[in-house]
Amino acid sequence: MKSRVLALLLGMAGVATGAQAQEEFVVSYDGFYDRLKVVEKGEFEFARVNFYLVDIASLAPCQLKSGKIVTETSEQPLNYTQDAQLLLPFSEKLDKDKAVIVAKPLNAQHDCQIKFQIESEYFTTAHLTRQRLYQLHHEFDGLLSDLSGFFVSKLMGFLLPQQKGVKVTFASEPNLSAPGVSCDKLVCHFEVMDDWENDAARFNTLSEVVSVTPWIAK
């Protein structure tokens, strides 16, 4: 149930593919703006909510041929990465002007949808200390709570997914072994403890951090 609630909180604006989904993907900007505003208003050094275009069936990236952001009076290019991450501006004007995102998948057979992902930004191997992981864990928790809004976080908090810590994906096997850390090939789960808050002890690895996301309990 909690994993379904998480999917609802992060993805409720991401299935607006429309009738021409195989030729182009069209979705309103306002759902992105609402989530970007939560991040802008919060005090998050590392935690972000990012947006990806993925295939509905396989969840593989819907690599893009082109894209644009359109209003009734203007048009501008849509910035994106090779992994189909949409690099959207935080713009009150685009929100007020009822902007829409128009993206053309490279593979016209893809049926695409938006994937919202809470993850870190600017978090590198140099930050891999207990103290920083504690900070990031609580930033993730705060961001998830803020995104959920008052009704769920205050009145139905028991439905929110429970975080055990953070999940770190590395570029190569990190060879880490420590209490509270479990690794499987490139992915390590860090069970964040309260006494990590002021603990500057470093997890020593030469492997580069690729991504950090919340570790959600099943």
C-alpha positions in Angstrom: 0.0 0.0 0.0 2.8 2.5 0.9 4.6 1.9 -2.3 1.4 2.6 -4.2 0.9 5.8 -2.2 4.5 6.9 -3.1 3.7 6.3 -6.8 0.6 8.3 -6.5 2.3 11.2 -4.8 5.1 11.4 -7.4 3.3 10.3 -10.6 -0.2 11.6 -10.5 0.5 14.2 -13.2 2.6 12.0 -15.4 0.2 10.0 -17.5 -1.0 12.7 -19.8 0.1 11.1 -23.1 -2.9 11.8 -25.2 -4.1 10.3 -28.5 -0.9 11.1 -30.4 1.4 9.5 -27.9 3.4 7.5 -30.4 4.2 10.6 -32.4 4.6 13.2 -29.7 4.1 13.4 -25.9 2.2 16.4 -24.6 1.7 17.3 -20.9 0.9 20.4 -19.0 3.7 22.3 -17.3 1.7 23.1 -14.2 2.2 19.7 -12.5 6.0 20.1 -12.9 5.8 23.7 -11.6 4.0 22.6 -8.4 6.7 20.1 -7.6 9.6 22.5 -8.5 8.0 25.1 -6.2 8.1 22.7 -3.2 11.9 22.2 -3.8 12.4 26.0 -4.2 10.6 26.8 -1.0 12.4 24.1 1.0 15.8 24.1 2.5 17.4 21.3 0.5 21.1 21.2 -0.2 21.0 17.9 -2.1 17.5 16.6 -2.4 15.6 17.3 -5.7 12.6 16.0 -7.6 13.6 15.2 -11.2 11.5 14.3 -14.2 12.1 11.5 -16.7 10.2 10.3 -19.8 10.0 6.6 -19.8 8.3 3.8 -21.8 5.1 2.7 -20.0 5.7 -1.0 -20.5 9.5 -1.3 -20.0 10.2 1.8 -18.0 13.3 2.3 -20.2 14.1 5.9 -21.2 12.0 7.4 -24.0 15.0 8.9 -25.8 14.0 12.1 -27.5 14.3 13.4 -31.0 13.2 17.0 -30.1 11.1 18.9 -27.6 9.7 22.4 -26.9 7.8 24.3 -24.2 4.8 26.1 -25.8 2.3 28.8 -24.7 -0.3 30.7 -26.7 2.3 33.4 -27.4 5.7 31.8 -27.2 7.8 28.8 -27.8 11.2 27.7 -26.4 13.4 24.6 -26.7 13.0 21.8 -24.2 16.3 20.8 -22.6 16.8 17.1 -21.9 19.5 14.5 -21.4 20.4 11.3 -23.1 18.6 9.5 -20.3 15.4 11.4 -21.2 15.5 13.6 -18.1 13.6 16.8 -18.7 15.5 19.8 -17.5 12.7 22.2 -16.9 12.9 25.8 -15.8 11.2 27.0 -12.6 9.0 29.7 -14.1 5.9 31.3 -12.6 5.3 32.9 -16.0 5.1 29.5 -17.8 2.7 28.3 -15.1 0.5 31.4 -15.5 0.6 31.2 -19.3 -0.6 27.6 -19.2 2.5 26.2 -20.9 2.6 22.6 -22.2 5.6 20.3 -22.8 5.8 18.8 -26.3 8.3 16.0 -26.8 8.9 13.8 -29.8 10.4 10.3 -28.9 13.2 9.1 -31.1 11.4 5.7 -31.3 7.8 6.4 -32.5 6.7 3.0 -31.2 7.3 4.1 -27.6 4.3 4.9 -25.5 5.7 7.2 -22.9 4.8 8.6 -19.5 6.4 10.9 -16.9 8.4 9.4 -14.0 8.9 11.6 -11.0 12.0 10.7 -9.0 13.2 12.0 -5.6 17.0 11.9 -5.8 20.2 13.8 -4.9 22.0 16.5 -6.9 25.6 17.4 -6.4 26.2 14.5 -4.0 29.6 12.9 -4.8 31.9 10.3 -3.3 33.5 13.2 -1.3 30.2 13.6 0.6 30.1 9.9 1.6 30.1 10.4 5.3 27.7 9.3 8.0 26.9 13.0 8.7 26.1 13.8 5.1 24.0 10.6 4.6 22.1 11.5 7.7 21.4 15.0 6.2 20.4 13.6 2.9 18.1 11.0 4.5 16.2 13.7 6.3 16.1 16.0 3.3 14.5 13.1 1.3 12.0 12.6 4.1 11.2 16.3 4.3 10.8 16.6 0.6 8.5 13.5 0.4 6.4 14.9 3.2 6.2 18.4 1.5 5.2 16.9 -1.8 2.5 14.8 -0.2 0.8 18.0 1.1 -1.1 18.6 4.3 -3.9 16.0 3.9 -1.6 13.0 3.5 1.3 14.0 5.7 -0.7 15.3 8.6 -4.0 13.4 8.6 -3.0 10.2 6.8 0.7 10.0 7.7 0.5 6.3 8.4 0.1 5.8 4.6 3.4 7.5 3.7 6.2 5.2 2.7 8.8 4.6 5.4 12.4 5.4 4.7 15.0 3.2 6.2 17.9 5.3 4.8 19.4 6.0 1.4 20.2 3.9 -1.7 23.5 4.7 -3.5 24.3 3.5 -6.9 28.0 3.5 -7.9 29.9 3.5 -11.2 31.8 0.4 -10.1 31.6 -2.1 -7.2 32.4 0.0 -4.1 33.7 -2.8 -1.9 32.1 -1.3 1.2 31.7 -3.3 4.4 30.4 -1.5 7.5 27.6 -1.8 10.1 24.3 -0.7 8.6 25.5 -1.0 5.0 24.5 -3.8 2.6 25.8 -3.9 -1.0 24.8 -5.9 -4.0 27.2 -5.3 -6.9 26.8 -1.6 -7.8 24.1 -0.7 -5.3 24.5 -0.1 -1.5 21.8 0.5 1.0 22.7 2.6 4.0 20.5 2.2 7.1 20.8 5.7 8.6 20.9 5.9 12.4 20.2 8.8 14.7 23.7 8.9 16.0 25.1 9.6 12.5 23.9 13.3 12.7 27.3 14.6 14.0 29.5 11.7 12.9 32.0 12.7 10.2 33.3 9.2 9.7 33.8 8.5 6.0 32.9 5.4 3.9 36.1 4.8 2.0 35.6 3.8 -1.6 37.2 4.9 -4.9 34.0 4.3 -6.9 32.2 7.3 -8.1 28.6 7.9 -6.9 26.1 7.8 -9.8 22.9 8.4 -8.0 21.4 8.6 -4.5 17.7 7.9 -3.9 15.5 7.2 -0.8 15.6 3.6 0.5 11.9 2.9 1.0 10.8 0.1 3.3 8.4 -2.4 1.6 
